[in-house]
Amino acid sequence: MTAPHTSVFTPLATELPPNVTSDTVRLLNADLADDHVATLTGKDEAELAAIAADARSQGIPLSIVVVPGNPGRESSLRDLATEVGKTQGGTVVVFSDDWVGTYSDTLSRVRLEWAEDAAKYSHGANAQAASGFVDRLETPESVSWTAVTSILLAGTLAVIAGLAWVKARRARETDSGSV
């Protein structure tokens, strides 16, 4: 008899990207203090700082981190964003060459991932990726899910009331026809 394989349901431990340690996270937090941008690549810092400043002027407390290459798993970028976000607060976006990881204490995961889609696969064009990310965050939500839910609920209640009325009418017709 073989033992059951239960590791499928075991959550993976959080993992920082390769070559990123807790000391690196401390350095990133220190680097974010001046212009809300920290790059381990040294590229595009001025452009990224302008994008972060613009986002902050629009009410999005954004911090941008850039790491070189792509980690083994995209989720490690979200883990890094979460580690940095614990100290920085607000919204943290971490860019690698092609992937994006985010953390926010003010925005929903759905909104963050929608914004991530505009920033992925930028092949290291981090300023362009950050601009696309911020543009999506600044775009007002076009669908009010509260309104959609309310309309569906009202429609369902109207159908139920209509069916109850038809059933009551048929019952009265049956009662009057059997007398």
Backbone as a ProteinNet text record, in pm:
[ID]
protein_1_A
[PRIMARY]
MTAPHTSVFTPLATELPPNVTSDTVRLLNADLADDHVATLTGKDEAELAAIAADARSQGIPLSIVVVPGNPGRESSLRDLATEVGKTQGGTVVVFSDDWVGTYSDTLSRVRLEWAEDAAKYSHGANAQAASGFVDRLETPESVSWTAVTSILLAGTLAVIAGLAWVKARRARETDSGSV
[TERTIARY]
84.3	0	88.9	56.4	135.9	68.4	148.2	96.6	30	-78.1	-143.7	-53.7	-63.4	17.1	-64.3	-31.3	-109.3	-39	79.1	152.1	85.4	-7.1	-77.6	-152.1	-198	-276.8	-196.1	-66.1	19.1	56.7	29.3	66.4	217.5	263	405.7	451.1	572	628.2	657.4	648.8	682.4	830.7	863	1000.2	1036.7	1146.6	1195.3	1265.2	1273.8	1344.1	1489	1551.8	1692	1779.7	1879.4	1975.5	1912.8	1792.1	1730	1717	1781.6	1780.7	1707.3	1694.4	1631.1	1714.7	1847.8	1932.5	1899.6	1874.2	1835.8	1705.1	1610.5	1481	1501.8	1589.5	1619.4	1679.5	1769.8	1829.5	1724.5	1633.9	1527	1440.1	1403.8	1321.7	1392.6	1523.9	1600.4	1606.3	1622	1629.4	1495.1	1385.2	1252.2	1221.6	1294.6	1264.5	1271.3	1363.2	1378.7	1281.2	1266.2	1180.1	1079.4	1063.8	968.9	1003.1	1131.8	1180	1308.9	1318.6	1441.6	1466.9	1580.8	1613.3	1742.6	1739	1861.3	1932.8	1870.7	1931.5	2000.1	1959.7	2018.3	1962.5	1863	1806.9	1676.3	1649.9	1520.1	1477.2	1567.1	1524.9	1456.2	1507	1445.6	1304.5	1287.3	1154.7	1057.6	1105.5	1019.9	982.3	1075.3	1045.5	936.3	940.8	837.2	701.6	700.1	575.2	520.5	608.1	564.4	510.5	577.1	531.2	394.7	376.2	247.7	136.9	165.3	65.6	30.3	130.1	105.6	22.2	43.8	-36.4	-181.8	-205.8	-341.6	-405	-334.7	-390	-353.5	-259.8	-215.5	-76.8	-65.5	64.7	155.4	218.3	292	441.2	496.1	640.7	676.4	786.3	826.4	961.3	968.9	1093.1	1121	1246.6	1286.2	1397.4	1379	1481	1526.4	1651.9	1701.1	1651.1	1636.9	1599.8	1457.5	1425.8	1297.4	1322.2	1248.2	1266.4	1210.1	1234.7	1183.5	1032.3	968.6	822.4	780	675.7	625	576.6	526.3	472.3	577.9	704.4	808.1	818.4	774.9	771.5	662.8	548.7	442.5	490.4	565.1	618.8	714.1	798.4	889.1	809.6	707.2	623.3	557.3	514.3	451	551.7	672.1	776.3	808.1	822	850.6	729.3	610.3	487.7	461.6	510.3	494	559.2	667.7	738.5	688.4	671	637	489.5	402.4	259.5	221.4	94.8	49	49.7	86.8	90.1	234.1	278.3	415	405	477.4	484.3	630.5	654.1	788.7	792.3	885.7	901.6	1027.1	1015.9	1133	1132.3	1210.4	1213.7	1077.1	1003.7	875.7	757.9	780.9	674.1	655.7	544.3	509.9	452.6	488.1	428.1	382.3	269.7	214.5	168.2	156.2	98.7	31.6	-81.6	-144.7	-229.6	-223.1	-311.2	-434.4	-447.1	-562.1	-641.2	-578.3	-645	-673.8	-780.2	-817.4	-721.2	-710.2	-626.1	-674	-805.3	-860.1	-810.4	-817.2	-772.7	-622.5	-545.5	-400.7	-365.7	-432.1	-399.8	-444.1	-552	-593.8	-486.4	-431.9	-325.6	-196.4	-170.4	-51.3	-52.8	-171.9	-181.9	-126.5	-142.1	-91.9	59.4	120	262.4	349.5	288.4	367	430.5	534.9	604.1	654.9	715	768.5	914.7	975.1	1113.6	1211.5	1189.1	1280.8	1252.3	1149.1	1110.7	1026.6	1094.2	1024.5	945.3	993.2	918.6	787	792.1	670.9	575.1	627.6	545.2	481.9	560.3	508	400.6	421	322.4	190.6	197.9	77.5	7.8	86.3	32.1	-45.1	16.5	-46.4	-169.1	-160.9	-276.7	-397.9	-376.5	-487.5	-539.7	-450.1	-495.6	-574.8	-538.4	-606.6	-738.6	-759.6	-884	-996.9	-1104.1	-1214.5	-1278.2	-1327.9	-1393.6	-1518.8	-1532.3	-1644.7	-1769.4	-1752.2	-1865.7	-1886.8	-2006.2	-2041.1	-2103.2	-2027.1	-2076	-2192.3	-2201.6	-2316.4	-2442.7	-2432.2	-2547.5	-2587.8	-2490.1	-2519.2	-2588.5	-2538.4	-2598.1	-2739.2	-2758.5	-2891.3	-2991.5	-2951.2	-3039.4	-3074.6	-2975.9	-3002.6	-3094.5	-3073.6	-3158.4	-3301.1	-3316.8	-3450.7	-3520.9	-3447.1	-3503.9	-3549.5	-3467.4	-3502.6	-3627	-3635.6	-3754.1	-3878.6	-3865.2	-3978.3	-4026.7	-3933.8	-3971.4	-4042.4	-3991.8	-4055.1	-4195.2	-4210.4	-4342.7	-4438.6	-4389.6	-4472.7	-4517.8	-4427.2	-4463.2	-4562.9	-4546.2	-4641.6	-4779.1	-4784.9	-4912.8	-4981.3	-4902.9	-4958.5	-5009.8	-4934.2	-4974.6	-5103.6	-5114.4	-5235.5	-5355	-5335	-5444.4	-5494.2	-5399.1	-5438.1	-5512.9	-5469.6	-5538	-5679.8	-5702.3	-5838.8	-5924	-5863.2	-5938.8	-5977	-5887	-5915.5	-6025.1	-6016.8	-6119	-6255.4	-6263.2	-6391.7	-6448.5	-6362	-6407.6	-6457	-6417.6	-6458.6	-6585.9	-6640.7	-6762.5	-6884.4
-117.5	0	123.9	217.6	339.9	449.7	539.2	652.4	751.7	814.4	913	1033.3	1088.3	1204.9	1330.9	1400	1516.3	1648.5	1646.2	1771.3	1862.7	1810.6	1894	2005.8	1980.3	2077.3	2159.2	2140.8	2215	2347.7	2460.6	2589	2602.3	2669.2	2692.5	2803.9	2792.1	2896.7	3019.3	3135.7	3256.3	3252.5	3304.4	3297.1	3425.5	3484.2	3603.6	3562.5	3654.2	3620.9	3581.8	3508.8	3470.1	3593.2	3578.6	3684.3	3800.6	3783.5	3886.4	3829.5	3894.6	3848.4	3950.2	3918.7	4014.6	4142.3	4131.1	4251.1	4335.7	4270.3	4341.2	4415.2	4350.3	4413.6	4538.9	4532.9	4651.6	4762.6	4727.1	4826.7	4885.7	4801.5	4851.5	4951.7	4919.2	5009.9	5143	5138.9	5262.2	5341.7	5270.6	5337.5	5399.4	5340.7	5392.8	5523	5551.5	5666.9	5800.3	5815.5	5946.6	5972.5	5877.8	5905	5794.2	5699.6	5587.9	5493.9	5490.4	5399.4	5334.8	5201.5	5129.1	5032.3	5046.7	4955.6	4883	4752.3	4673.8	4667.5	4726.3	4727.7	4860.6	4966.7	5098.4	5169.2	5109.7	5169.6	5242.1	5346.4	5415.2	5478	5501.2	5549.6	5685.3	5777.8	5911.2	5902.6	5822.3	5807.2	5741.2	5639.5	5569.9	5660.4	5746.2	5840.3	5938.6	5982.9	6073.8	6003	5876.3	5799.4	5779.7	5747.1	5729.4	5860.9	5971.6	6102.9	6137.7	6107.5	6133.8	6050.3	5923.9	5836.4	5888.5	5932	5984.5	6112.5	6193.6	6315.9	6283.3	6165.4	6119.7	6040.5	6033	5965.4	5818.6	5770.5	5631.4	5631.4	5585.9	5586.5	5475.8	5500.5	5398.5	5400.3	5279.8	5259.6	5157.2	5180.5	5094.9	5031.8	4898.8	4823.5	4749.4	4749.4	4677.4	4580.5	4453.9	4351.2	4299	4256.8	4207.8	4066.4	4035.8	3901.2	3865.3	3737.2	3684.5	3575.4	3577	3472.2	3339.5	3232	3100.8	3095.6	3168.8	3174.8	3320.2	3353.2	3490	3530.5	3434.2	3465.6	3519.3	3492.9	3544.5	3697.1	3754.6	3901	3958	3889.5	3933.7	3919.7	3813.3	3795.6	3910	3950.6	4062.9	4191.7	4213.9	4333.7	4336.3	4221.6	4213	4245	4193.1	4221.2	4370.8	4431.5	4574.8	4654.2	4611.2	4679.7	4679.5	4577.7	4573.5	4693.8	4743	4859.2	4988.3	4987.8	5110.1	5147.5	5046.3	5073.8	5117.9	5145.4	5189.4	5076.2	5108.3	5011.9	4995.9	4871.2	4841.4	4754.6	4792.7	4712.3	4675.2	4545.1	4494.9	4444.9	4499	4459.6	4375.7	4266.4	4196.5	4221.3	4147.5	4172.4	4153.5	4050.2	4021	4006.1	4002.3	3975.2	4091.5	4086.8	4192.5	4127.8	4182.7	4141.1	4264.9	4255.2	4373	4342.6	4450.2	4447.6	4583.1	4583	4709.6	4692.4	4791.6	4791	4878.1	4931.7	5015.9	4968.1	4895.3	4851.3	4701.8	4660.4	4518.6	4437.8	4309.7	4218.7	4214.8	4217.5	4215.1	4335.5	4452.8	4574.9	4570.9	4521.5	4511.3	4417.2	4301.6	4205.3	4255	4332.1	4392.1	4490.1	4567.9	4662.7	4589.2	4476.3	4396.5	4350.1	4313.9	4263.4	4362.9	4490.5	4593.5	4608.1	4556.3	4577.9	4454.7	4339.6	4217.2	4212.1	4132.9	4104.3	4230.5	4317.2	4442.9	4429.7	4312.9	4285	4387.4	4426.1	4517.1	4664.1	4698.1	4839.1	4879.9	4900.4	4919.9	5048.9	5155.7	5281.7	5266	5199	5174.6	5084.8	4981	4890	4963.6	5047.1	5122.4	5220.9	5283.3	5376.9	5305.8	5188.9	5110.9	5065.8	5027.5	4985	5099.5	5217	5332.8	5379	5375.4	5413.4	5327.8	5198.2	5109	5141.4	5172.4	5204.3	5334.5	5429.1	5558.3	5554.1	5450.3	5437.3	5401	5478.9	5445.1	5312.8	5241.4	5114	5142.3	5072.7	5097.7	5020	4918.1	4835.8	4850.5	4888.9	4893.2	4759	4676	4542	4548.3	4651.8	4668.6	4691.2	4773.1	4798.4	4671.8	4598.8	4474.8	4375.4	4359.5	4267.5	4311.5	4439.8	4491.5	4466.1	4486.9	4463.5	4315.2	4227.9	4084.7	4039.8	4093.8	4059.5	4109	4230.7	4284.8	4202.8	4163.3	4080	3945.3	3884.9	3755.3	3767.4	3871.5	3893.1	3916.8	3988.3	4012.3	3881.9	3795.7	3665.8	3580.6	3577.9	3500.1	3553.3	3684.9	3743.8	3712.1	3720.1	3687.4	3542.5	3452.4	3310.1	3283.4	3350.2	3333.7	3384.5	3495.1	3550.3	3453.4	3397	3301.1	3177.7	3129.5	3010.1	3038.2	3153.9	3188.9	3202.4	3260.7	3276.3	3141.3	3050.6	2916.3	2841.5	2861.1	2794.6	2846.8	2976.4	3032.8	2981.2	2969.1	2918.8	2772.6	2693.1	2553.3	2540.4	2623.8	2619.9	2662.2	2762.8	2811.6	2715.9	2641.5	2546.3	2417.7	2380.9	2254.1	2269	2386.6	2406.2	2369.1
0	0	0	-87.1	-95.1	-15.9	32.8	110.3	15.7	58.8	-27.7	-50.1	-167.9	-203.8	-175.1	-67.4	-26.2	-52.6	-109.7	-129.6	-232.2	-308.4	-405.2	-334.3	-213.1	-140.5	-41.5	-39.6	50.8	-13.9	51.8	-8.5	-16.2	-120.4	-136.5	-43.2	4.6	89.2	4.2	67.4	-7	-40.3	-155.4	-201.2	-273.7	-234.9	-302.4	-431.5	-527.7	-651.9	-623.8	-716.8	-697.8	-674.1	-591.4	-557.7	-481.4	-428	-345.2	-204.6	-110.2	28.5	115.2	242.1	332.4	342.5	327.3	323.5	200.2	88.7	-32.9	-12.7	56	83.2	167.4	267.3	349	263.3	171.9	82.4	-11.7	-61.7	-149.1	-74.2	50.4	130.3	152.4	176.3	194.9	64.7	-48.4	-178.2	-217.2	-174.9	-206.8	-132.8	-27.5	58	-16.9	-110.7	-173.9	-288.9	-382	-498.3	-527.1	-434.7	-446.2	-560.6	-597.5	-701.3	-652.3	-672.6	-642.1	-757.2	-821.7	-930.8	-900.4	-919.9	-907.3	-1042	-1145	-1278.4	-1306.7	-1235.7	-1258.3	-1381	-1447.6	-1569.1	-1538.3	-1615.1	-1617.7	-1485.9	-1393.2	-1261.7	-1269.1	-1348.9	-1358.3	-1417.7	-1523.7	-1584.1	-1486.5	-1417	-1321	-1204.5	-1162.1	-1054.1	-1096.9	-1222.6	-1273.4	-1276.9	-1316.2	-1320.6	-1179.5	-1084.6	-945.3	-889.4	-919.9	-871.5	-930.9	-1060.4	-1124.2	-1059.7	-1035.5	-971.5	-833	-759.4	-624.6	-630.9	-734.5	-747.8	-782.4	-837.3	-870	-755.5	-641.3	-524.4	-511.3	-592.1	-583.4	-518.1	-393.7	-324.8	-378.5	-493.4	-567.6	-536.7	-519.3	-511.9	-618.8	-691.1	-802.9	-772.8	-791.5	-773.3	-903.9	-947.1	-1068.2	-1032.5	-1070.6	-1049.6	-1185.7	-1195.9	-1325.8	-1356	-1484.4	-1527.5	-1488.4	-1497.1	-1453.9	-1350.1	-1239.5	-1139.9	-1192.1	-1119.3	-1159	-1161.4	-1070.1	-1065.3	-1055.4	-1128.4	-1128.1	-988.3	-912	-779.7	-683.6	-709.8	-620.2	-629.7	-742.4	-752.3	-661.7	-653.6	-562.1	-417	-389.1	-253.9	-218.1	-314.7	-291.1	-271.3	-354.7	-340.3	-202.7	-154.6	-22.1	88	76.2	176.2	181.2	63.8	57.8	107	69.2	107.6	256.1	326.4	472.5	537.7	478.7	531.2	468.4	336.5	263	272.3	275.3	268.6	128.4	105.5	-25.7	-126.1	-248.8	-358.7	-404.6	-412.8	-457.1	-581.8	-686	-807.8	-830.4	-857.3	-882.9	-1026.9	-1105	-1244.3	-1260.3	-1335.4	-1386.3	-1537	-1612.6	-1757.3	-1823	-1782.7	-1847.8	-1753	-1624.5	-1529.4	-1433.4	-1361.4	-1266.9	-1141.4	-1026.6	-900.3	-825.8	-756.6	-690.4	-548.9	-472.6	-338.5	-318.7	-251.2	-216.3	-92.2	-6.7	110.2	85.5	-38.3	-70.2	-192.2	-282.4	-405.8	-399.8	-467.1	-467.2	-554.4	-526	-603.8	-749.3	-770.5	-906.7	-986	-925.5	-994	-1020.5	-923.5	-941.7	-1056.7	-1060.3	-1165	-1302.9	-1308.9	-1435	-1482.1	-1389.4	-1424.2	-1461.5	-1394.8	-1427.1	-1572.1	-1621.5	-1758.1	-1860.6	-1833.9	-1926.3	-1917.7	-1811.2	-1788.9	-1814.9	-1837.3	-1857	-1995.1	-2004.5	-2130.3	-2198.8	-2118.8	-2171.7	-2215.1	-2194.7	-2235.2	-2179.5	-2054.3	-1987.7	-2008.8	-2082.9	-2102	-1981.5	-1869.6	-1741.9	-1735	-1796.1	-1793.5	-1869.8	-1981.9	-2059.9	-1980.2	-1917	-1837.4	-1719.2	-1651.4	-1536.9	-1581.4	-1696.2	-1748.2	-1779.2	-1842	-1869.4	-1743.1	-1642.7	-1513.3	-1447.6	-1442.5	-1378.6	-1457.3	-1590.7	-1671.8	-1636.9	-1620	-1583.9	-1444.6	-1352.1	-1215.9	-1212.3	-1298.9	-1301.6	-1377.8	-1457.6	-1534.1	-1438.1	-1439.9	-1350.2	-1392.8	-1294	-1323.5	-1404.9	-1516.6	-1605.6	-1565.4	-1485.4	-1445.3	-1295.2	-1257.9	-1116	-1081	-1012.8	-980.3	-882.5	-803.5	-714.5	-797.4	-900.6	-987.7	-1062.6	-1114.8	-1187.3	-1095.2	-974.7	-878.1	-841.8	-822	-787.4	-898.8	-1023.2	-1137	-1149	-1133.6	-1139.5	-1026.1	-908.2	-794.3	-816.3	-865.7	-892.7	-1000.6	-1104.5	-1210.2	-1158.1	-1073.2	-1014.2	-929	-847.7	-764	-848.9	-961	-1050	-1112.3	-1152.4	-1208.9	-1104.5	-983.2	-875.6	-847.3	-840.5	-814.8	-929.3	-1052.7	-1167.9	-1166.7	-1134.5	-1127.1	-1014.9	-903.1	-791.6	-832.6	-906.1	-952.8	-1048.8	-1146.4	-1241.9	-1169.3	-1073.5	-997.2	-919.9	-856.8	-780.9	-874.8	-991.2	-1087.9	-1138.4	-1167.8	-1212.4	-1102.8	-978.2	-865.7	-853.6	-869.6	-863.7	-977.7	-1100.3	-1215.7	-1193.6	-1136.5	-1110.3	-1005.9	-898.7	-792.4	-847.1	-930	-982.4	-1088	-1156.6	-1258.8	-1199.1	-1078.4	-1017.1	-935.9	-918.4	-839.3	-916
[MASK]
+++++++++++++++++++++++++++++++++++++++++++++++++++++++++++++++++++++++++++++++++++++++++++++++++++++++++++++++++++++++++++++++++++++++++++++++++++++++++++++++++++++++++++++++++++

